[in-house]
């Protein structure tokens, strides 16, 4: 590989569609979510750049490691979660433009999505706080709740695009939609689309599915002992995950929208991500209260999993 090729790969990893792009758009979506929520509650709300200010402020704070904590694990957990999210961003096409691609993209994405949640669990458990212990148990139940419908949605998309062979390549799914129309407009896929919209807030951890942190109940749960830069990275992980999940949704159900201009394609994707953020997170947050953990589990294994399974059945019979 020549120096030009190496620099190009480095550009994709560090700038676009990797680190910088994912962080900037993630923080933008987090700010947009807070601003729209405030407007819906008849408040002015913070500026769009407030999540960036919060991140920079936390970076400047002192990092306090509890005496009972495993220092290495405690400090490494947020970095591991963040690294997994940046690698995830490289697998998600900006409508055709991506760094990594292959025949099993969806499987890799599914596994990588679990790493930030596991990092939160491991980091919280290393702090030695009883409040963190409660949050950890809630986070594990939440993971088990939304993983089932998420897997069924991905399986439904794979079956619709690949037929009996199943297609787990996100690039091929986008290309298929360019020729056959967006999956969002196929009637059999509408229940899966709704299921995915409901999976996103639980994966990101926004209200009413933020039972693991639940500030008013268990004082941030796994994050209770975190401060300074490690806490800043965990908060950044949430913002980046907002972009990852909404971008994944855009590719799964609105793929194939390619203008031939990468910058314009990126703008279109960000616009779709903003709309998904509003409907799947902001709107739900505005009209619902936090669920109890048993209600969350029941909701995802009945209503959401049922919607995803309905689409899978319709697709399996050829609709």
C-alpha positions as MATLAB code, in Angstrom:
seq = 'XXXXXXXXXXXXXXXXXXXXXXXXXXXXXXXXXXXXXXXXXXXXXXXXXXXXXXXXXXXXXXXXXXXXXXXXXXXXXXXXXXXXXXXXXXXXXXXXXXXXXXXXXXXXXXXXXXXXXXXXXXXXXXXXXXXXXXXXXXXXXXXXXXXXXXXXXXXXXXXXXXXXXXXXXXXXXXXXXXXXXXXXXXXXXXXXXXXXXXXXXXXXXXXXXXXXXXXXXXXXXXXXXXXXXXXXXXXXXXXXXXXXXXXXXXXXXXXXXXXXXXXXXXXXXXXXXXXXXXXXXXXXXXXXXXXXXXXXXXXXXXXXXXXXXXXXXXXXXXX';
ca = [
       0.000    0.000    0.000;
       1.402    3.413   -0.958;
       1.403    6.482    1.270;
      -1.646    7.955   -0.490;
      -3.718    4.842    0.142;
      -2.655    4.736    3.779;
      -3.568    8.405    4.281;
      -6.944    7.820    2.616;
      -7.744    4.948    4.971;
      -6.580    7.055    7.916;
      -8.855    9.870    6.723;
     -11.851    7.526    6.650;
     -11.097    6.210   10.135;
     -10.343    9.535   11.836;
     -12.429   12.036    9.844;
     -15.211   10.648    7.626;
     -17.197    8.479    8.137;
     -15.273    7.586   11.286;
     -14.293    9.368   14.480;
     -14.861   13.073   13.792;
     -18.035   12.661   11.720;
     -19.622   10.259   14.228;
     -18.782   12.488   17.209;
     -19.955   15.740   15.585;
     -23.232   14.311   14.310;
     -23.822   12.436   17.560;
     -23.419   15.606   19.611;
     -25.643   17.472   17.137;
     -28.415   14.872   17.491;
     -28.107   14.960   21.289;
     -28.444   18.754   21.232;
     -31.353   18.573   18.792;
     -33.125   16.059   21.037;
     -32.798   18.356   24.060;
     -33.857   21.444   22.110;
     -36.940   19.827   20.570;
     -37.961   18.309   23.901;
     -37.727   21.736   25.537;
     -39.864   23.299   22.814;
     -42.504   20.597   23.228;
     -42.571   21.420   26.954;
     -42.826   25.164   26.220;
     -39.272   25.879   27.365;
     -36.506   27.676   25.500;
     -34.056   24.878   26.125;
     -30.264   24.804   25.778;
     -28.444   25.659   22.535;
     -27.734   22.867   20.061;
     -24.058   22.918   21.029;
     -24.781   22.323   24.745;
     -23.737   18.615   24.661;
     -20.341   19.735   23.348;
     -20.025   22.274   26.166;
     -20.980   19.605   28.708;
     -18.395   17.207   27.285;
     -15.607   19.803   27.357;
     -16.562   20.873   30.875;
     -16.396   17.287   32.163;
     -12.999   16.826   30.499;
     -11.696   19.676   32.637;
     -13.001   18.213   35.896;
     -10.944   16.108   38.270;
     -11.157   12.341   37.804;
     -11.811   10.693   41.157;
     -11.280    6.941   41.396;
     -13.072    5.306   44.369;
     -10.823    3.572   46.883;
     -12.671    0.264   46.420;
     -12.558    0.407   42.615;
     -10.425   -1.649   40.268;
      -8.624    1.341   38.786;
      -7.543   -0.270   35.502;
     -10.999   -1.615   34.626;
     -12.697    1.518   35.955;
     -10.720    3.804   33.629;
     -10.583    1.442   30.624;
     -14.328    0.697   30.402;
     -15.475    4.003   28.822;
     -12.587    3.926   26.324;
     -13.433    0.375   25.236;
     -17.085    1.347   24.717;
     -16.114    4.429   22.710;
     -13.669    2.485   20.538;
     -16.361   -0.071   19.693;
     -18.733    2.699   18.610;
     -16.144    4.302   16.318;
     -15.433    0.930   14.709;
     -19.206    0.545   14.290;
     -19.376    3.853   12.449;
     -16.921    2.495    9.888;
     -19.307   -0.364    9.045;
     -22.340    1.863    8.447;
     -22.472    3.311    4.923;
     -23.296    6.932    4.277;
     -25.588    5.716    1.489;
     -22.904    3.705   -0.255;
     -19.757    5.308    1.171;
     -18.188    3.197    3.928;
     -14.800    2.063    5.181;
     -15.447   -1.602    5.977;
     -17.858   -3.888    4.152;
     -18.382   -7.599    3.786;
     -20.883  -10.426    3.674;
     -21.566  -10.411    7.407;
     -21.820   -6.715    8.269;
     -25.073   -7.045   10.207;
     -23.674   -9.822   12.389;
     -20.554   -7.783   13.173;
     -22.701   -4.721   13.919;
     -24.926   -6.744   16.238;
     -21.928   -7.954   18.234;
     -20.254   -4.536   18.332;
     -23.470   -2.937   19.612;
     -23.268   -5.025   22.773;
     -19.766   -3.840   23.683;
     -20.698   -0.302   24.934;
     -23.424   -1.777   27.161;
     -21.042   -4.446   28.466;
     -18.407   -1.739   29.045;
     -20.951    0.210   31.117;
     -21.739   -2.918   33.143;
     -18.082   -3.788   33.713;
     -17.149   -0.191   34.540;
     -20.012    0.145   37.003;
     -19.212   -3.179   38.675;
     -15.568   -2.132   39.095;
     -16.584    0.965   41.093;
     -17.783   -1.007   44.112;
     -20.932    1.101   44.615;
     -24.211   -0.577   45.644;
     -26.147    1.894   43.479;
     -24.001    0.808   40.551;
     -24.913   -2.797   41.339;
     -28.611   -2.006   41.002;
     -27.992   -0.194   37.724;
     -25.926   -3.086   36.399;
     -28.725   -5.583   37.003;
     -31.176   -3.251   35.280;
     -28.819   -2.769   32.319;
     -28.502   -6.525   31.848;
     -32.280   -6.979   31.853;
     -32.658   -4.089   29.414;
     -30.121   -5.688   27.064;
     -31.999   -8.985   27.137;
     -35.229   -7.099   26.465;
     -34.314   -5.244   23.273;
     -31.833   -7.734   21.783;
     -34.587  -10.178   20.776;
     -36.637   -7.732   18.660;
     -33.441   -6.218   17.221;
     -32.244   -9.631   16.042;
     -35.655  -10.392   14.535;
     -35.697   -7.046   12.686;
     -32.240   -7.693   11.214;
     -33.280  -11.228   10.250;
     -36.396   -9.846    8.559;
     -34.363   -7.386    6.494;
     -31.876  -10.125    5.589;
     -34.703  -12.401    4.435;
     -36.479   -9.677    2.447;
     -33.321   -8.704    0.561;
     -31.596  -12.051    0.193;
     -34.525  -14.426    0.007;
     -33.845  -17.923    1.303;
     -30.083  -17.236    1.171;
     -30.387  -14.325    3.658;
     -28.327  -11.188    3.077;
     -26.292   -9.898    6.024;
     -24.288   -7.362    4.021;
     -25.365   -3.812    4.791;
     -23.845   -2.607    1.515;
     -25.885   -5.162   -0.458;
     -29.026   -4.162    1.450;
     -28.482   -0.536    0.442;
     -27.833   -1.552   -3.186;
     -30.965   -3.722   -3.252;
     -33.075   -0.774   -2.122;
     -31.566    1.398   -4.861;
     -33.053   -1.040   -7.403;
     -36.244   -2.136   -5.640;
     -37.252    0.855   -3.538;
     -36.789    1.642    0.143;
     -37.850   -1.119    2.527;
     -39.840    1.459    4.502;
     -42.350    1.526    1.616;
     -42.834   -2.259    1.474;
     -46.031   -3.040    3.448;
     -44.626   -6.231    4.986;
     -41.732   -4.269    6.492;
     -43.804   -1.602    8.274;
     -44.149   -3.598   11.552;
     -40.372   -4.179   11.549;
     -39.824   -0.454   10.958;
     -41.991    0.375   13.979;
     -40.178   -2.227   16.058;
     -36.810   -0.729   15.124;
     -38.038    2.746   16.073;
     -38.878    1.376   19.524;
     -35.586   -0.497   19.865;
     -33.504    2.651   19.273;
     -34.355    4.516   22.525;
     -33.667    1.413   24.635;
     -30.350    0.818   22.864;
     -29.370    4.462   23.393;
     -30.775    4.563   26.935;
     -33.170    7.505   26.717;
     -36.381    7.988   28.678;
     -38.614    6.035   29.245;
     -36.076    3.224   28.840;
     -33.278    4.745   30.957;
     -33.999    2.431   33.874;
     -30.307    1.523   34.305;
     -29.272    5.098   35.123;
     -32.548    6.529   36.501;
     -31.069    9.648   38.118;
     -34.025   10.246   40.461;
     -34.042    6.633   41.701;
     -30.518    5.213   41.821;
     -28.367    8.299   41.226;
     -27.084    7.422   37.710;
     -26.661    3.716   38.534;
     -23.442    2.389   36.924;
     -22.156    5.955   36.456;
     -22.626    7.093   40.049;
     -18.899    7.003   40.925;
     -17.659    8.348   37.594;
     -16.392   11.902   37.206;
     -14.146   13.959   34.974;
     -12.894   12.563   31.671;
     -14.213    8.970   32.111;
     -17.726   10.321   32.725;
     -17.323   12.645   29.725;
     -16.486    9.650   27.511;
     -19.511    7.695   28.764;
     -21.760   10.682   27.981;
     -20.125   10.980   24.569;
     -20.816    7.284   23.988;
     -24.530    7.953   24.403;
     -24.438   10.753   21.831;
     -22.433    8.707   19.322;
     -24.782    5.764   19.802;
     -27.678    8.066   18.850;
     -25.989    8.590   15.498;
     -25.052    4.911   15.091;
     -28.586    3.635   15.712;
     -30.367    6.262   13.617;
     -27.859    5.813   10.774;
     -28.353    2.049   10.934;
     -32.104    2.617   10.713;
     -31.607    4.916    7.718;
     -29.584    2.263    5.886;
     -31.924   -0.590    6.749;
     -35.153    1.123    5.709;
     -34.186    4.141    3.567;
     -31.066    2.837    1.836;
     -30.406    3.357   -1.843;
     -30.730    7.145   -1.691;
     -27.571    8.090   -3.550;
     -27.071   11.375   -5.408;
     -23.511   10.646   -6.501;
     -22.178   13.418   -4.260;
     -20.836   12.197   -0.936;
     -21.389   15.528    0.847;
     -25.027   15.698   -0.266;
     -25.582   12.051    0.657;
     -24.183   12.809    4.112;
     -26.573   15.759    4.514;
     -29.535   13.587    3.501;
     -28.501   10.904    5.970;
     -28.131   13.427    8.800;
     -31.611   14.783    7.962;
     -33.075   11.270    8.169;
     -31.190   10.676   11.428;
     -32.666   13.893   12.841;
     -36.201   12.792   11.902;
     -35.652    9.363   13.429;
     -34.267   10.988   16.577;
     -37.421   13.051   16.912;
     -39.896   10.216   16.366;
     -38.071    7.432   18.211;
     -36.580    9.361   21.146;
     -37.772   12.962   21.586;
     -41.478   12.330   21.025;
     -41.544    9.198   23.182;
     -39.602   11.003   25.924;
     -42.053   13.895   25.890;
     -45.208   11.825   26.321;
     -44.124    8.972   28.624;
     -42.724    8.465   32.099;
     -39.885    6.087   32.931;
     -40.935    2.437   32.862;
     -40.332   -0.050   35.626;
     -37.861   -2.726   34.655;
     -40.491   -5.490   34.628;
     -42.749   -3.390   32.407;
     -39.864   -2.678   30.035;
     -39.055   -6.380   29.706;
     -42.688   -7.302   29.091;
     -43.130   -4.495   26.548;
     -40.156   -5.552   24.427;
     -40.842   -9.272   24.523;
     -44.517   -8.850   23.637;
     -45.328   -5.676   21.700;
     -41.981   -4.914   20.050;
     -40.945   -8.530   19.458;
     -44.460   -9.196   18.178;
     -44.191   -6.416   15.592;
     -40.812   -7.693   14.427;
     -42.068  -11.291   14.273;
     -45.119  -10.213   12.270;
     -42.883   -8.693    9.594;
     -40.687  -11.789    9.579;
     -43.700  -14.025    9.014;
     -45.051  -11.802    6.227;
     -41.662  -11.751    4.508;
     -41.163  -15.488    4.989;
     -44.434  -16.267    3.185;
     -43.374  -14.058    0.279;
     -45.186  -10.773    0.885;
];
